[in-house]
Amino acid sequence: MQFNNRAGQLLDLAQKVYPFAYSLLNDEVSAYQLVVDSLSRIELDNNEEMSFHNLCRFCFELSKKAPPLTSTKSFFNQLSLEEKAILFLKEKEGMSFSEISKILAINSVNVHSGLSNARNSLFELMGTHY
């Protein structure tokens, strides 16, 4: 019974983190694999708590090694990986600058400037296409 409970918790957590992984990679299969790989890494590291924040952190770290997107159909996908992560975590997940700082392993000043850069980039991209 304990196994089923743990499996259910992992599945629930994976479903919550999947949109973040997808926002980074813009590919369903790659995002799914990123979440699975991140779950595996946390399971292997006995020092890490299985949490939404830690899973996002591992997803972000592993996504840095993923090949760059070949398609830039949306304005969002034209942002840097860090800008996408900051914008998603702030605007979609409603996280604080402190939480984002911990997940991305950058200081809060970089989170503030990254958010500003991401927003400015989106406005510029939209302005050049409309």
Secondary structure as GFF3:
##gff-version 3
##sequence-region A 1 130
A	DSSP	alpha_helix	2	25	.	.	.	ID=ss1
A	DSSP	alpha_helix	28	44	.	.	.	ID=ss2
A	DSSP	alpha_helix	52	63	.	.	.	ID=ss3
A	DSSP	three_ten_helix	76	78	.	.	.	ID=ss4
A	DSSP	alpha_helix	81	87	.	.	.	ID=ss5
A	DSSP	pi_helix	88	92	.	.	.	ID=ss6
A	DSSP	alpha_helix	97	104	.	.	.	ID=ss7
A	DSSP	alpha_helix	108	129	.	.	.	ID=ss8
###
